[in-house]
């Protein structure tokens, strides 16, 4: 099974809609400081509110006036946010396969353990969508490296060597430097071919 992470956009715009319906007070937030120090480690965050919901819905919004590829995420019928515009094409492709969605909503007032002390802070609300795609046995897809235009490396390398030879007569240090750059491009051409 492959897992993909999407940080949702627009969550702060929808907090008023989902907060009262999905949030509940985290009991650990109000523990005495001595108990917080016993239960949590440095770097841990104890948010004042947690969020509970039973259903995550992924909605393709083809008629969205801002982005015809928009993908909206709802929890128990409340809009949480959208997959970022730069990631919608990838998300839509993943959604063609059977997948399981997991949603995590965080933010607001929290306490953090910093160097053994409890510090109170606040964060804007945010949400993360996890898509688990495929079966347990399915291997992760190979990441394909972008193809480079090796012909341009060859042309630049040859041009720099020739230019370096010309400058070798007039200003030999500059000529040697240009030849070195040309050889660098030629070596890279040979490696990538």
GROMACS elastic network, one bead per residue, 0.5 to 0.9 nm:
[ bonds ]
;  ai    aj funct       b0    kb
    1   132     6  0.62849   500
    1   133     6  0.57137   500
    1   134     6  0.50393   500
    1   137     6  0.65569   500
    1   138     6  0.56932   500
    1   139     6  0.71165   500
    1   140     6  0.73963   500
    2   131     6  0.80283   500
    2   132     6  0.55270   500
    2   133     6  0.52323   500
    2   134     6  0.64636   500
    2   135     6  0.79954   500
    2   136     6  0.80753   500
    2   138     6  0.76738   500
    2   139     6  0.76175   500
    2   140     6  0.59203   500
    2   141     6  0.85156   500
    3   130     6  0.65448   500
    3   131     6  0.55252   500
    3   133     6  0.63315   500
    4    91     6  0.88291   500
    4   129     6  0.81775   500
    4   130     6  0.55697   500
    4   131     6  0.51194   500
    4   132     6  0.64980   500
    4   133     6  0.79940   500
    5   128     6  0.68923   500
    5   129     6  0.58890   500
    5   131     6  0.65835   500
    6    83     6  0.65281   500
    6    84     6  0.78029   500
    6    87     6  0.79147   500
    6    91     6  0.85329   500
    6   127     6  0.86125   500
    6   128     6  0.56968   500
    6   129     6  0.50777   500
    6   130     6  0.63564   500
    6   131     6  0.81230   500
    7    82     6  0.87219   500
    7    83     6  0.69447   500
    7    84     6  0.73761   500
    7   126     6  0.77644   500
    7   127     6  0.61647   500
    7   129     6  0.63788   500
    7   130     6  0.88455   500
    8    11     6  0.66673   500
    8    73     6  0.82718   500
    8    80     6  0.81785   500
    8    81     6  0.56585   500
    8    82     6  0.52782   500
    8    84     6  0.61331   500
    8   126     6  0.70763   500
    8   127     6  0.55690   500
    8   128     6  0.58517   500
    8   129     6  0.69845   500
    9    12     6  0.83448   500
    9    80     6  0.89356   500
    9    81     6  0.56044   500
    9    82     6  0.51339   500
    9    83     6  0.60237   500
    9    84     6  0.54944   500
    9    85     6  0.85339   500
    9   126     6  0.80519   500
    9   127     6  0.81538   500
   10    13     6  0.54096   500
   10    14     6  0.69155   500
   10    80     6  0.77990   500
   10    81     6  0.50138   500
   10    82     6  0.62883   500
   10    83     6  0.88274   500
   10    84     6  0.87221   500
   10   126     6  0.84919   500
   11    14     6  0.53577   500
   11    15     6  0.63310   500
   11    79     6  0.85496   500
   11    80     6  0.56728   500
   11    82     6  0.76959   500
   11   125     6  0.65657   500
   11   126     6  0.56773   500
   11   127     6  0.67446   500
   12    15     6  0.53513   500
   12    16     6  0.82648   500
   12    80     6  0.87228   500
   12    81     6  0.83114   500
   12   124     6  0.70786   500
   12   125     6  0.58581   500
   12   126     6  0.70522   500
   13    16     6  0.74919   500
   13    17     6  0.85975   500
   13    80     6  0.87083   500
   13    81     6  0.80503   500
   14    17     6  0.53169   500
   14    18     6  0.65908   500
   14    19     6  0.83780   500
   14    78     6  0.85346   500
   14    79     6  0.64555   500
   14    80     6  0.59324   500
   14    81     6  0.68497   500
   15    18     6  0.54158   500
   15    19     6  0.53780   500
   15    20     6  0.87058   500
   15    79     6  0.87672   500
   15    80     6  0.73488   500
   15   125     6  0.73919   500
   16    19     6  0.56725   500
   16    20     6  0.74468   500
   17    20     6  0.74182   500
   17    21     6  0.78173   500
   17    78     6  0.67280   500
   17    79     6  0.72531   500
   17    80     6  0.83054   500
   18    21     6  0.53951   500
   18    22     6  0.58943   500
   18    23     6  0.78775   500
   18    75     6  0.82788   500
   18    77     6  0.89449   500
   18    78     6  0.55885   500
   18    79     6  0.69327   500
   18    80     6  0.68987   500
   19    22     6  0.55257   500
   19    23     6  0.54415   500
   19    24     6  0.88191   500
   19    51     6  0.81995   500
   20    23     6  0.58677   500
   20    24     6  0.82017   500
   21    24     6  0.87725   500
   21    52     6  0.89654   500
   21    53     6  0.89594   500
   21    76     6  0.88646   500
   21    78     6  0.83031   500
   22    50     6  0.83220   500
   22    51     6  0.53070   500
   22    52     6  0.54521   500
   22    53     6  0.62221   500
   22    75     6  0.83479   500
   22    76     6  0.82505   500
   22    78     6  0.87404   500
   23    49     6  0.60885   500
   23    50     6  0.56062   500
   23    52     6  0.63584   500
   23    53     6  0.88462   500
   24    48     6  0.85403   500
   24    49     6  0.55013   500
   24    50     6  0.55639   500
   24    51     6  0.61926   500
   24    52     6  0.75453   500
   25    28     6  0.88244   500
   25    29     6  0.80316   500
   25    47     6  0.86853   500
   25    48     6  0.59069   500
   25    50     6  0.62964   500
   25    51     6  0.86953   500
   26    29     6  0.56500   500
   26    30     6  0.78295   500
   26    46     6  0.80148   500
   26    47     6  0.68525   500
   26    48     6  0.53766   500
   26    49     6  0.51033   500
   26    50     6  0.58083   500
   27    30     6  0.59137   500
   27    31     6  0.70702   500
   27    48     6  0.79787   500
   27    49     6  0.87335   500
   28    31     6  0.52204   500
   28    32     6  0.88045   500
   28    35     6  0.89078   500
   28    36     6  0.73762   500
   28    46     6  0.70350   500
   28    47     6  0.84819   500
   28    48     6  0.80945   500
   29    32     6  0.86733   500
   29    36     6  0.81286   500
   29    46     6  0.58613   500
   29    47     6  0.64557   500
   29    48     6  0.53484   500
   29    49     6  0.82543   500
   29   110     6  0.74295   500
   29   111     6  0.71313   500
   30    33     6  0.84716   500
   30    36     6  0.88503   500
   30    48     6  0.80611   500
   31    34     6  0.80953   500
   31    35     6  0.62232   500
   31    36     6  0.62154   500
   32    35     6  0.54451   500
   32    36     6  0.64272   500
   32    37     6  0.88456   500
   33    36     6  0.50216   500
   33    37     6  0.62011   500
   33    38     6  0.86716   500
   33   117     6  0.86916   500
   33   118     6  0.69555   500
   34    37     6  0.52297   500
   34    38     6  0.64090   500
   34    39     6  0.88982   500
   35    39     6  0.61510   500
   35    40     6  0.84563   500
   36    39     6  0.52286   500
   36    40     6  0.58309   500
   36    41     6  0.87787   500
   36    46     6  0.88001   500
   36   113     6  0.84305   500
   36   118     6  0.79094   500
   37    40     6  0.55216   500
   37    41     6  0.69814   500
   37    42     6  0.87323   500
   37   113     6  0.73570   500
   37   116     6  0.70318   500
   37   117     6  0.76271   500
   37   118     6  0.74749   500
   38    41     6  0.78583   500
   40    43     6  0.85060   500
   40    44     6  0.61678   500
   40    45     6  0.83872   500
   40    46     6  0.86033   500
   40   112     6  0.89493   500
   40   113     6  0.72854   500
   41    44     6  0.56603   500
   41   112     6  0.89642   500
   41   113     6  0.63883   500
   41   114     6  0.85661   500
   41   116     6  0.78012   500
   42    45     6  0.88040   500
   42   112     6  0.75785   500
   42   114     6  0.53607   500
   42   115     6  0.61715   500
   42   116     6  0.63012   500
   42   117     6  0.83483   500
   43   112     6  0.62097   500
   43   113     6  0.53693   500
   43   114     6  0.60174   500
   43   115     6  0.83700   500
   44   111     6  0.82334   500
   44   112     6  0.56302   500
   44   113     6  0.57853   500
   44   114     6  0.83535   500
   45   110     6  0.62993   500
   45   111     6  0.56426   500
   45   113     6  0.69383   500
   46    49     6  0.86470   500
   46   109     6  0.86625   500
   46   110     6  0.52884   500
   46   111     6  0.51009   500
   46   112     6  0.63301   500
   46   113     6  0.87486   500
   47    50     6  0.68336   500
   47   106     6  0.75381   500
   47   107     6  0.69259   500
   47   108     6  0.68838   500
   47   109     6  0.60098   500
   47   111     6  0.64529   500
   47   112     6  0.86551   500
   47   122     6  0.87449   500
   48   107     6  0.85789   500
   48   108     6  0.70268   500
   48   109     6  0.56092   500
   48   110     6  0.54618   500
   48   111     6  0.79067   500
   49   106     6  0.79797   500
   49   107     6  0.79158   500
   49   108     6  0.73349   500
   49   109     6  0.78460   500
   49   110     6  0.83335   500
   50   105     6  0.76819   500
   50   106     6  0.70804   500
   50   107     6  0.87623   500
   51   104     6  0.79708   500
   51   105     6  0.64049   500
   51   106     6  0.77113   500
   52   105     6  0.89710   500
   53    56     6  0.77765   500
   53    75     6  0.62575   500
   53    76     6  0.59584   500
   54    75     6  0.74361   500
   54    76     6  0.63822   500
   55    74     6  0.81439   500
   55    75     6  0.55705   500
   55    76     6  0.51557   500
   55    77     6  0.80639   500
   56    73     6  0.70904   500
   56    74     6  0.57740   500
   56    76     6  0.65278   500
   56    77     6  0.82857   500
   56   101     6  0.66826   500
   56   102     6  0.71710   500
   56   103     6  0.69926   500
   57    72     6  0.81751   500
   57    73     6  0.58237   500
   57    74     6  0.50244   500
   57    75     6  0.61946   500
   57    76     6  0.77491   500
   57    77     6  0.77562   500
   57   101     6  0.81218   500
   58    71     6  0.67702   500
   58    72     6  0.59122   500
   58    74     6  0.65222   500
   58    75     6  0.89876   500
   58    95     6  0.88856   500
   58   101     6  0.82376   500
   59    70     6  0.83923   500
   59    71     6  0.55908   500
   59    72     6  0.50172   500
   59    73     6  0.63066   500
   59    74     6  0.77108   500
   60    63     6  0.88144   500
   60    68     6  0.88083   500
   60    69     6  0.71051   500
   60    70     6  0.60968   500
   60    72     6  0.63566   500
   60    73     6  0.89679   500
   60    92     6  0.80108   500
   61    64     6  0.53433   500
   61    67     6  0.81626   500
   61    68     6  0.66009   500
   61    69     6  0.66026   500
   61    70     6  0.51757   500
   61    71     6  0.57986   500
   61    72     6  0.67924   500
   62    65     6  0.86451   500
   62    67     6  0.76808   500
   62    69     6  0.56847   500
   62    70     6  0.65498   500
   62    71     6  0.83615   500
   63    66     6  0.87411   500
   63    67     6  0.79288   500
   63    68     6  0.56847   500
   63    69     6  0.84087   500
   63    70     6  0.84813   500
   64    67     6  0.54624   500
   64    68     6  0.52678   500
   64    69     6  0.77177   500
   64    70     6  0.65172   500
   65    68     6  0.67085   500
   66    70     6  0.80498   500
   67    70     6  0.52463   500
   67    85     6  0.74244   500
   68    71     6  0.89981   500
   69    85     6  0.77649   500
   69    88     6  0.62622   500
   69    89     6  0.70892   500
   69    92     6  0.81237   500
   70    82     6  0.70498   500
   70    83     6  0.71840   500
   70    84     6  0.81755   500
   70    85     6  0.68393   500
   70    88     6  0.63690   500
   70    89     6  0.89282   500
   71    81     6  0.87779   500
   71    82     6  0.56691   500
   71    83     6  0.56350   500
   71    84     6  0.83051   500
   71    85     6  0.85420   500
   71    88     6  0.64384   500
   71    91     6  0.80261   500
   71    92     6  0.77441   500
   72    79     6  0.73113   500
   72    80     6  0.77793   500
   72    81     6  0.60128   500
   72    83     6  0.65529   500
   73    78     6  0.84965   500
   73    79     6  0.61869   500
   73    80     6  0.57157   500
   73    81     6  0.55445   500
   73    82     6  0.57508   500
   73    83     6  0.74919   500
   73   103     6  0.89054   500
   73   129     6  0.83332   500
   74    77     6  0.56455   500
   74    78     6  0.51226   500
   74    80     6  0.53020   500
   74    81     6  0.72838   500
   74    82     6  0.89029   500
   75    78     6  0.52618   500
   75    79     6  0.66498   500
   75    80     6  0.66668   500
   75   103     6  0.82156   500
   76    79     6  0.86476   500
   79    82     6  0.85505   500
   80   105     6  0.86006   500
   80   126     6  0.89850   500
   80   127     6  0.75960   500
   81   126     6  0.88393   500
   81   127     6  0.77168   500
   82    85     6  0.81804   500
   82    88     6  0.89412   500
   83    86     6  0.83122   500
   83    87     6  0.65253   500
   83    88     6  0.60536   500
   83    91     6  0.78265   500
   83   129     6  0.83928   500
   84    87     6  0.53584   500
   84    88     6  0.63137   500
   85    88     6  0.53806   500
   85    89     6  0.81295   500
   86    89     6  0.74566   500
   86    90     6  0.85384   500
   87    90     6  0.54791   500
   87    91     6  0.61952   500
   87    92     6  0.86952   500
   88    92     6  0.59477   500
   88    93     6  0.84908   500
   89    92     6  0.52376   500
   89    93     6  0.63013   500
   89    94     6  0.87838   500
   90    93     6  0.51960   500
   90    94     6  0.63538   500
   90    95     6  0.87526   500
   91    94     6  0.50791   500
   91    95     6  0.61842   500
   91    96     6  0.89402   500
   91   131     6  0.87429   500
   92    95     6  0.50139   500
   92    96     6  0.67044   500
   93    96     6  0.54862   500
   93    97     6  0.77561   500
   94    97     6  0.57815   500
   94    98     6  0.83034   500
   94    99     6  0.78454   500
   94   131     6  0.82313   500
   94   133     6  0.70836   500
   95    98     6  0.68763   500
   95    99     6  0.67659   500
   95   131     6  0.86610   500
   95   133     6  0.82426   500
   96    99     6  0.85306   500
   97   133     6  0.67171   500
   97   134     6  0.69464   500
   98   132     6  0.86803   500
   98   133     6  0.62466   500
   98   134     6  0.63565   500
   98   135     6  0.87873   500
   99   131     6  0.63579   500
   99   132     6  0.53917   500
   99   134     6  0.64795   500
   99   135     6  0.88989   500
  100   130     6  0.81164   500
  100   131     6  0.57184   500
  100   132     6  0.51066   500
  100   133     6  0.66486   500
  101   129     6  0.68226   500
  101   130     6  0.57053   500
  101   132     6  0.64753   500
  101   133     6  0.89126   500
  102   128     6  0.82985   500
  102   129     6  0.58046   500
  102   130     6  0.50259   500
  102   131     6  0.65403   500
  102   132     6  0.81341   500
  103   127     6  0.70108   500
  103   128     6  0.58015   500
  103   130     6  0.62787   500
  103   131     6  0.88777   500
  104   126     6  0.84687   500
  104   127     6  0.55150   500
  104   128     6  0.52343   500
  104   129     6  0.65451   500
  104   130     6  0.83061   500
  105   125     6  0.72890   500
  105   126     6  0.59156   500
  105   128     6  0.65809   500
  105   129     6  0.88679   500
  106   123     6  0.85224   500
  106   124     6  0.83243   500
  106   125     6  0.56634   500
  106   126     6  0.55580   500
  106   127     6  0.62185   500
  106   128     6  0.86067   500
  107   110     6  0.76984   500
  107   122     6  0.72597   500
  107   123     6  0.51067   500
  107   124     6  0.52802   500
  107   126     6  0.60431   500
  107   127     6  0.85191   500
  108   121     6  0.84089   500
  108   122     6  0.52070   500
  108   124     6  0.57272   500
  108   125     6  0.59348   500
  109   120     6  0.73221   500
  109   121     6  0.58334   500
  109   123     6  0.63878   500
  109   124     6  0.86667   500
  110   119     6  0.83993   500
  110   120     6  0.58824   500
  110   121     6  0.54390   500
  110   122     6  0.56916   500
  110   123     6  0.76548   500
  111   118     6  0.62226   500
  111   119     6  0.54684   500
  111   121     6  0.60771   500
  111   122     6  0.82441   500
  112   117     6  0.80071   500
  112   118     6  0.55764   500
  112   119     6  0.52448   500
  112   120     6  0.64395   500
  112   121     6  0.74074   500
  113   116     6  0.58623   500
  113   117     6  0.54272   500
  113   119     6  0.63150   500
  114   117     6  0.52135   500
  114   118     6  0.63185   500
  114   119     6  0.67747   500
  115   118     6  0.84472   500
  123   126     6  0.86453   500
  132   135     6  0.87067   500
  134   137     6  0.81458   500
  134   138     6  0.61636   500
  134   139     6  0.88789   500
  135   138     6  0.53072   500
  135   139     6  0.87368   500
  136   139     6  0.81774   500
  138   141     6  0.87080   500
  139   142     6  0.87068   500
  140   143     6  0.88666   500
  141   144     6  0.89158   500
  144   147     6  0.87208   500
  145   148     6  0.89977   500
  147   150     6  0.86910   500
  148   151     6  0.88015   500
  148   152     6  0.89396   500
  148   192     6  0.81583   500
  149   152     6  0.58222   500
  149   153     6  0.72098   500
  150   153     6  0.51297   500
  150   154     6  0.65195   500
  150   155     6  0.88685   500
  150   188     6  0.85356   500
  150   189     6  0.57334   500
  150   190     6  0.85897   500
  150   192     6  0.68350   500
  150   193     6  0.67679   500
  151   154     6  0.51402   500
  151   155     6  0.63100   500
  151   156     6  0.86711   500
  151   189     6  0.76908   500
  152   155     6  0.50855   500
  152   156     6  0.60304   500
  152   157     6  0.83673   500
  152   189     6  0.86002   500
  153   156     6  0.52477   500
  153   157     6  0.59626   500
  153   158     6  0.85924   500
  153   185     6  0.56217   500
  153   186     6  0.66652   500
  153   188     6  0.73012   500
  153   189     6  0.55140   500
  154   157     6  0.51283   500
  154   158     6  0.61824   500
  154   159     6  0.85379   500
  154   182     6  0.89984   500
  154   185     6  0.67826   500
  154   186     6  0.57366   500
  154   188     6  0.86200   500
  154   189     6  0.58310   500
  154   190     6  0.85033   500
  155   158     6  0.53006   500
  155   159     6  0.60647   500
  155   160     6  0.85640   500
  155   185     6  0.87966   500
  155   186     6  0.86242   500
  156   159     6  0.50950   500
  156   160     6  0.60673   500
  156   161     6  0.86196   500
  156   182     6  0.69380   500
  156   185     6  0.68436   500
  156   186     6  0.81759   500
  157   160     6  0.52596   500
  157   161     6  0.62738   500
  157   162     6  0.87285   500
  157   179     6  0.85791   500
  157   181     6  0.73344   500
  157   183     6  0.61271   500
  157   184     6  0.72234   500
  157   186     6  0.50442   500
  157   187     6  0.85956   500
  157   189     6  0.83432   500
  158   161     6  0.51808   500
  158   162     6  0.62296   500
  158   163     6  0.85535   500
  158   182     6  0.62735   500
  158   183     6  0.80505   500
  158   185     6  0.83107   500
  158   186     6  0.73077   500
  159   162     6  0.52175   500
  159   163     6  0.60444   500
  159   164     6  0.84337   500
  159   182     6  0.71550   500
  160   164     6  0.58783   500
  160   165     6  0.85385   500
  160   178     6  0.58547   500
  160   179     6  0.60300   500
  160   180     6  0.84245   500
  160   181     6  0.67553   500
  160   183     6  0.80538   500
  160   185     6  0.86932   500
  161   165     6  0.62463   500
  161   166     6  0.87728   500
  161   175     6  0.86718   500
  161   178     6  0.65814   500
  161   180     6  0.76475   500
  161   181     6  0.77189   500
  161   183     6  0.68767   500
  162   165     6  0.51131   500
  162   166     6  0.64232   500
  162   167     6  0.87913   500
  162   178     6  0.88162   500
  162   179     6  0.75947   500
  162   182     6  0.83957   500
  163   166     6  0.51173   500
  163   167     6  0.62950   500
  163   168     6  0.85474   500
  163   175     6  0.74545   500
  163   178     6  0.70102   500
  163   179     6  0.75481   500
  163   182     6  0.88810   500
  164   167     6  0.50700   500
  164   168     6  0.59525   500
  164   172     6  0.85447   500
  164   174     6  0.73540   500
  164   176     6  0.62481   500
  164   177     6  0.72911   500
  164   180     6  0.83131   500
  164   181     6  0.89217   500
  164   182     6  0.80155   500
  165   169     6  0.71100   500
  165   172     6  0.87349   500
  165   175     6  0.60988   500
  165   176     6  0.79105   500
  165   178     6  0.83338   500
  165   179     6  0.70333   500
  166   169     6  0.59345   500
  166   170     6  0.72846   500
  166   171     6  0.89100   500
  166   175     6  0.70997   500
  167   170     6  0.50943   500
  167   171     6  0.54466   500
  167   172     6  0.62527   500
  167   173     6  0.84548   500
  167   174     6  0.65525   500
  167   176     6  0.81212   500
  167   178     6  0.82373   500
  168   171     6  0.55525   500
  168   173     6  0.72335   500
  168   174     6  0.71052   500
  168   176     6  0.65778   500
  168   179     6  0.89175   500
  169   172     6  0.61287   500
  169   175     6  0.77744   500
  170   174     6  0.88326   500
  170   175     6  0.80661   500
  171   174     6  0.56923   500
  171   175     6  0.61967   500
  171   176     6  0.88600   500
  172   176     6  0.61013   500
  172   177     6  0.86443   500
  173   176     6  0.52042   500
  173   177     6  0.63627   500
  173   178     6  0.87763   500
  174   177     6  0.51103   500
  174   178     6  0.62369   500
  174   179     6  0.86332   500
  175   178     6  0.51980   500
  175   179     6  0.61824   500
  175   180     6  0.86303   500
  176   179     6  0.51067   500
  176   180     6  0.61807   500
  176   181     6  0.87720   500
  177   180     6  0.50788   500
  177   181     6  0.63955   500
  177   182     6  0.87038   500
  178   181     6  0.51386   500
  178   182     6  0.62206   500
  178   183     6  0.86894   500
  179   183     6  0.61575   500
  179   184     6  0.85673   500
  180   183     6  0.51278   500
  180   184     6  0.61936   500
  180   185     6  0.88391   500
  181   185     6  0.64649   500
  181   186     6  0.87648   500
  182   185     6  0.52563   500
  182   186     6  0.63336   500
  182   187     6  0.87362   500
  183   187     6  0.60794   500
  183   188     6  0.85597   500
  184   187     6  0.52218   500
  184   188     6  0.62979   500
  184   189     6  0.86332   500
  185   188     6  0.51053   500
  185   189     6  0.60910   500
  185   190     6  0.87016   500
  186   190     6  0.63081   500
  186   191     6  0.87533   500
  187   190     6  0.51722   500
  187   191     6  0.63354   500
  187   192     6  0.88210   500
  188   191     6  0.50335   500
  188   192     6  0.61927   500
  188   193     6  0.85488   500
  189   192     6  0.53884   500
  189   193     6  0.61415   500
  190   193     6  0.53809   500
